[in-house]
Amino acid sequence: MVEKTFTITDPAGMHARPASALVGSLTKFQSDITMEFKDKKVNLKSILGVMSLGVPSGSQVQIAADGADEAEAMETIERVLKEQGISNE
Amino acid sequence: MNRISGIAASNGIAIAKAFRLEHPELTVDKKNVADTQAEIERFQQAVNESIAELEVIKKRTAEEISDKEAAIFGAHLLVLEDPELIGPITDKINTDSVNAEFALHETSTMFVDMFEAMDNEYMKERAADVRDVTKRVLAHLLGVKIQNPSMITDEVVVIAEDLTPSDTVQLNPKYIKGFITDIGGRTSHSAILARTLEIPAVVGAKSAMSSIDNGTIVIIDGLEGEVLLDPDEATLAEYKEKQQAFAGQKAEWAKLKNEATVTKDGVAVELGANIGTPKDLVGVLDNGGEAIGLYRTEFLYMGRDEFPTEQEQTDAYAEVLQGMDGKPTVVRTLDIGGDKELSYLKLPKELNPFLGLRAIRLCLEMPDMFRTQLRALLRASVHGNLKIMFPMIATLDEFREAKALLMEEKAKLEAEGIPVSDQIEVGIMVEIPSTAVMADTFAKEVDFFSIGTNDLIQYAMAADRMNESVSYLYQPYNPAILRLVKTVIDASHKEGKWTGMCGEMAGDEIAIPILLGLGLDEFSMSASSILKARSQLSRLSKADMEGHIEHILGLSTSQEVEDYVKNL
């Protein structure tokens, strides 16, 4: 399993457009991918799950990928977060 | 001919035949199924059909409207592929042996409730998305056809109970000439979109769906919030004329956006806007505002748990000053207390809040809070053309005390090596009759006056503006008010100072000619009134209006003034 913490820097927090881009880029992976915020963990392949967290700007989230293609999945996550300007770490 | 009244949501006149956008009532019954595997397949089939349909709508919206509007369907597609939605539904069919409709309804309701419970307007809108997607799948399961507005290829006026997000983004202004909905208000999603698309709309019409048939000729008057059904020839002709006049007017106003405000006889006056937050800047610039005549800073203090810091305030003021790019920007210091409360500022309840501890009175009572704001204003001053204005000044002593605090903070900042502009004008709001009467004395010490008419009228007429039973006393054209205004303007000019006005009255069609004749230098109003006022002023002659002032001020009642100006 690979795990990483990200800080959400977009002033609007994790809103629909970047969340859609992130979720949309992950459906092809086999690994289980989760995002945790304030003790609540959701499936990162679920747009409703991600939106339900209501992650505000400046907060930290833990993202974990577990499975055969976990390394590749994490790379994609880092790239999309950066591209979408929601996290620069 | 029938007439329906609603809320004017978007300007303009539309005349076209009605197209009823019906959202069929989709009722869900719970049924037990024996073959759960077949039921899951039936569900999957409905999802696939919905996906195919959404792909088509998405493509069409991108081509006909914009990629941005098409993005909402991308989000809908993701919802349909969401394992956290689809998984629980198939599980439910399997374990509870229930029909797909029921499993879908139960599961999506859970998400809708969750989003609606969130304390955030943005998240509440996501509930509408989930509902929208669910409806589409449900319609496929039930074999009911859903109308898609993007398929309309005729000029129509759309009539609906309400418009879902997916309806509104499909409204192509090429065919959709306007819309009427039974529910909604001026700030609802559909009303805002209508204004963006610049198509007329009436919302909250209540009985449109129950009284308008497909194909009926409908007139939407988005200026008045009126809907006329089956108009006769005369009415039709009248509204076609009104429609043309509106289009002509809009074109004329748009041309004035980058023009200076000059009267027919070549006198320049300044048209400014009243704003509450830096976000309002866009509207000011879009409407060709030449100044900000009133920046109400209290919004910075509202909707939070503690006072805004000096830095937060500096940033907000600097943003506005930079955005105005050197144009005059009048910032009013905190006007709180009385009826405007702050949760973190525990003030005792007052019997007469409008006559109590508010605005400058409160600021002088709490100098630390006031000094923070003054420091922030001074620090921001290097970013533009700042003018500072104190509200609710009743005596010269109050002005002197407030200005002394400002000068103290300025000296402190300079000693700290922080740059402060040397060009800051310091003025007062004139909203208390005593100050209007004593304007000649004030004019020797202040740099400018800004007349706050809403309060000036309330105090001069002794009529609580929140009390509807005495609302007839809100009389901006009453000669008593006009004489006070004249006293203030004359006093400022005698000392080489200027006078502005930042109440509702400054943008009023009847008041504008009088104020021009009285010599008002700056008119500040809501941004959307600026172009209209500029157009009106370009048709007025200041010299002519000056000639009418003596007569107007000699009239006896508000009604007489109104009638006289209307007949000029």
Contacts between the chains, C-beta under 8 A, distances in Angstrom:
chain1	res1	chain2	res2	distance
A	15	B	122	7.0
A	16	B	75	5.9
A	16	B	126	7.1
A	17	B	71	6.9
A	20	B	71	7.8
A	20	B	74	6.2
A	20	B	75	5.3
A	20	B	78	5.5
A	23	B	78	5.9
A	24	B	74	7.8
A	24	B	78	6.0
A	27	B	81	6.5
A	42	B	84	7.5
A	43	B	83	6.2
A	43	B	84	5.6
A	45	B	82	7.9
A	45	B	83	5.7
A	46	B	82	4.9
A	46	B	83	5.7
A	46	B	84	3.7
A	46	B	85	7.4
A	47	B	75	7.1
A	47	B	78	4.4
A	47	B	79	5.9
A	47	B	82	5.4
A	48	B	79	6.5
A	48	B	82	5.3
A	48	B	84	5.5
A	48	B	85	5.8
A	48	B	111	5.5
A	48	B	130	7.1
A	49	B	82	7.7
A	49	B	84	4.9
A	51	B	115	7.4
A	51	B	123	7.2
A	51	B	126	5.5
A	52	B	111	7.7
A	52	B	114	5.9
A	52	B	115	7.3
A	54	B	118	6.0
A	54	B	120	6.4
A	54	B	123	5.9
